[in-house]
Amino acid sequence: MSEQNTNTQFMDYIKENLTGDTQRNALAFLQHLISIGMTAEGSANDGRFIYKGVKVCDTYFGSSSNNPGYPEPWNVWMTDDYGKEIESVPFDDRMREVAWANVLACDNCGADWCAPDKRRIILGRGFDKLCVSVMSFTAPDAEAVECMKKLMEMKKHAIDIGK
């Protein structure tokens, strides 16, 4: 499946299955990722975004009735530290608070990939025992989507400069 087809499939799935602010926020995030050169891989509602061969986030759009244990109506998981801010992607205090509110502590779920991490610094603040997915945004509102966009721009910049 080509990358463009998957991007289109994500967009079509969101338009057909989400409504109102939830749909607008999901489309705004998806369109931003595409506009900065990121491409989707996976099924129409469950996958990841890739930039220059590097995974930048995992996504899920849909209902947990189809996949028990998955949040609904959409979720984005990010795995990077975001330890240092990048001058070209400024974060104000409110955006930092939004990011910190979505930091994901590990609850030792027992999954094969579960490995509580050591202390990590996220946008200047230390956190202990984090999940493999450092941040989890579930049904993000417009403000959280703006924060997520900035985090993706930071990730893109880090990949572009080889960090």
Buried (B, 14 or more C-beta within 10 A) or exposed (E): EEEEEBBBBBBEBBEEBBEEEBBBBBBBBBBBBBEBEBBBEBBBBBBBBBBEEEBBBBBBBBBEEEEEEBBBBBBBBBBBBBEEBBEEBEBEEEBBBBBBEBBBEBEEEEEEEEEBBEEBEBBEEEBEEBBBBBBBBBBBEEEBBBBBBBBBBBBBBBBEEEE
